Amino acid sequence: MPGRKNTMNTVTDQIDLSEALIRKFDKSGPRYTSYPTADRFHKDFTEQSYVSYLEQRAGKKNNPPLSVYIHLPFCESLCYFCACNKIITKDHSRTTEYLRYLEKEMEMVAAHLGPDRQTVQLHLGGGTPTFFNSDELGQLMAMVRRHFTFTADAELGVEIDPRTVRPETLQSLAALGFNRNSFGVQDFDPAVQQAVNRIQPFSMVEAAVKQSRETHFESINADLIYGLPKQNMESFGRTLDSLIALAPDRIALYNYAHLPSRFKAQRQIIEADLPSAEDRLQIFMMSTRRLLDAGYIYIGLDHFAKPDDELNKARENQTLHRNFQGYTTRAECDLVGFGVSAIGKVGDSYSQSVRTIKEYYQHLDAGHLPVEKGIALSQDDLLRREVIMTLMCSMPLSIRAIEQKYQISFASYFAAELAQLGQYEEAGFLITDPDMIRVTTKGRLFVRAIAMTFDHYLKKVTTATYSKLI
């Protein structure tokens, strides 16, 4: 298969896939798309709290740029593994009303945000953004551009269900300015697809990837999930063969978290069909080796990228960042979210909108922003967030810089945490000295466990259920 061997990019050069270490250190924990994590948001953070942070930003100069997230929740059919906030319907007329309310929300946020709305990133998530037809997506982008000004190098990304791609879909998206897309593949095996109620032949994804290249999308991502029902080493190996042949720029290899008590759709999955914990581990190790041998670079957590992709370049030059969309090349941004359940980060705060479309409409009809909960970050939160996010991006953590910025003695403030890091240093995941903490190449597999050491909230009771690290 093309690209399977690359002597400059061997498995041992990148990460040490030690089965013994994985067994020892694999545990449940947050993915740290934020700190504090979303399960720590609370209802004492209200609409007025959010407005105050928007207006604080409007009153400042030299604000960070903006990132915009829009949640488009509609899907035609239910994927049993899905943990996203979605609305299953075949009634495409519902999009008209939703767009009208999105515009109302944008107008209200923009009024508080002020005129400085230079935007470097837009992401459409769901749900299925391509549930909306080309004219509706054009209408959506027109309203976004009325309220936000994109920089010349802005990154505009969209999640695409290959089953919704028509001949004009990708051309229309490219014409609207989208330059990055992400396809949900999950698995090409027919038995697995049947078990999770997501039927999409390889030819469908192949055509969508080909059209993406023809319409000059700058980066194409494909999502895989291991741990789904009916999966085994042989079948997932065939899926990898097929996806590697398509050569997307980025691949996300997600671990399926089976939480049927929390996500109703997952109750449709027959638990007896799920691979055992041992089989999942072997599938993960096989998949990682295959992707590395195919020339992909391991970025962190579940992300792989080609050597010339911007994501890997950001890893190399230590400008990698992390937000609610995962790893990103964009520097620290304020994030404004629109739509049901959308999350935002403005100044030293996080906020999240209501989860149902009924509540969303009711809030906006009453002239209120649809804020359900959030959190205002303390100085300790800000300090720990910087430490955690730096480690999550496997970048060197400058102890001196942290001490100067936050006016602390790192050794005293984090005495207990530094003692806990000893096990990870002994395992070869970290190198520490008085000036720096560095995650090693081997340690990139375990950055969630390392970051958890600094998470003050894990010492407190939570009802959240976290996924396993591997």
Summary of the structure (lengths in Angstrom):
residues: 470
radius of gyration: 21.9
end to end distance: 26.9
largest distance: 62.1
contacts: 1516
relative contact order: 0.16
helix: 43%
strand: 21%
